[in-house]
Amino acid sequence: MHLFLTGSVQIGKTTALNKTLELLKVTPGGFRSYFGADRRSPCRYLYMSSAAEPCAFTPEHAIVKYGLNENGMPVHIVLPSFEELGLQYLSEASSYPLIVLDECGRLEQKLPRFRARVLELLDGDVPVLGAVRQDAMGWLEDIRNHPKVQLITVTEQNRNDLPLQLAEYYAPFIKPIKEE
């Protein structure tokens, strides 16, 4: 069974996911998407990197550009690197003991090859730990309703206990990294 964390924006889905990985002492495959220090600015980038690597705030890892149009209204541009990077990270994902998909959202709606690869991984046997928007529509319903996916809603009440519970769930499937 693959587990996907869901819940309101900024509730702690990624924090719970990262703490789970620390407890498991595992290097995951898959991807992470994240904002930089300018997260609250109307003009900012969304970045993506391999789940096996640290966050990288470089132009090569930028996948979405947020800004304002000439009328001052918010707009976003999905960059070609989104599908390219995503497919690269997803192509190698099943060679790892755990796949991380953080976070699946609405922006992928126009990336058919990326969406198809995510669903292929969910059909597979390598365990997946992911995050999916709570207000799922379109392709996100395919994740939420997948027969191998169980949703876990992150709340203020459970977010501190979730990493240990998730680590206990995944531990039998994963060989920890040997300490050097």
N, C-alpha and C positions, 0 to 999 in steps of 0.2 A: 504494500500500500504506500502510495506517495502522499506526503502531507503538504498542504498549502496553507500558509498563514494568511488571514484576511482580517480586515478591521479598518477603522477610520484612519485618515491621513495622520501621520506622525504619532500613532499610538504605540509603536515599538516593534513592528514586524521585523524590520531588518536588524534591530538590536537583539531581539530574541534569536533570530537566525544566526547571527555572528557569535553570540554566546554559546549556542548549541555546538557550532563548529569548534570553538575553543575547548569545550568539554570533551568532544569526541577526538580531539587531536588528529583531525583528518584534513587532507588537502582535497578540496572538492573540484569537480569539473563544472562546466556551465558558465554562467555569467552573473555579474552584478551591474546594476545601473545606479547612478548616484549623482547628486549635485555637488558643486564645490562650495566654497565659503560664501559665494554670492547667491546662495540658494533663494533668499528672499527678494532679490533684485528683479525687476521686470525684465532686465536684459541679462541673461545667464545661459549656461550650457548644461545639458544633461550628458553625462559621460557613461561609458561602458568599459568594463575590463573582464578578463577571465576571472572566474571565481577562485582560481588557484593563485592569482597574483594580487598585490596590493592595488588600491585605487590609484589611478593615474589621471591627473588633471591636465592633459596635454591635448593639442588639436587633433592628434591621431585617434584619441579616445572619445572625442566629442561626437554625439549621435543626434542631438536635437539642439537647435538654437532658438531660444525664446527672446522675444523683443516686443517692440511696439510699432504699429504701422503709422502711416502719416497722420492718422486721426487720433493717435494716442491709445488705440485699442490693442490689447494683447494678441500676439500672434506667435505661432511656432512653426519652425521649418524642420522636417525630418530630413536629416542629412543622409546621403548615400552610404556613409560609413555604418549607419545603424544596421542594415541588413548584412552588409559585408562582415563586420565584426561579430555580429550575433551568430551568423552561420559558421564562422571560423571557430568560435568558442563552443558552439553546440556540436560541431562535427567531431571534436575530440572528447566531448563530455562523457560518453559511455565507457571510456577507458579508465575513468576514476571510480573509486569505491562509492561515491555519493555525488549526485548532480544537484547543483544549486541554480535556481531560476528566480533571481531577485532583481526586479519585480516585473511581472507580466501585467501589462496595462493596455490602454486604448490605442496608444501610438502604433502598436504593431498591427493594427487592423489593415494597413495598406502594405504589409510585408508578407505576402503569401508563402514564400519559401521558408521564412523564419517561423511563421505559425505552424506550418506543416512539420518542420523539424521538431518543434516543441512537442507536438502531439505524438510524433513517432517515439520520442523519448518516454512519454507517459505510457505508451503501449509496451515499453521494454521492461526489463527486470532490474535494472540498476536503480536503487532507491533515489527518489527525488525529494528535496526539501525546497519549497518555493514560497513565493508571496504573490498574491493576486489581489487586484483592486476589489474593494467591497462592492462598489457600484458596477459590477460586471455586466457588460452587454456585449453583443457580437461574439467574437471569437473567444472571449473570456468565459463565456458560458460553456464552451467546449471543454475548457479546463475544469471549471467548477462541477460539471456534470460527468466528467470522465469516470468510468467504472473503477479505475485504480486510484482515484484521488479522494482523499478525505480532507475536508476543510476544517480549520481550527480558527475560531475568531479570537483575536488578541484584544484583551480589554485591560483597563487599568488594574483590575482585580487579579488577573491571571498572568500578566506579562512577566513578572519576576520569577514565577514558578515554571513557566513554559520551557526555558532552556534545559533544565534538568529532566523534565518529562520527555522532551523530544530526544535528548541524548540517550535516555534509557530505552526509548523506542528503537532508535537507529543502531545502537551499540551492537546488537547481535549480527547485524548485516555488514559491519565495517571493521576492518583491521586498522588499529591506530598506527600513526606514524611512529617509528622507533626514534626515541630520544637519542641525540648524538652526544 
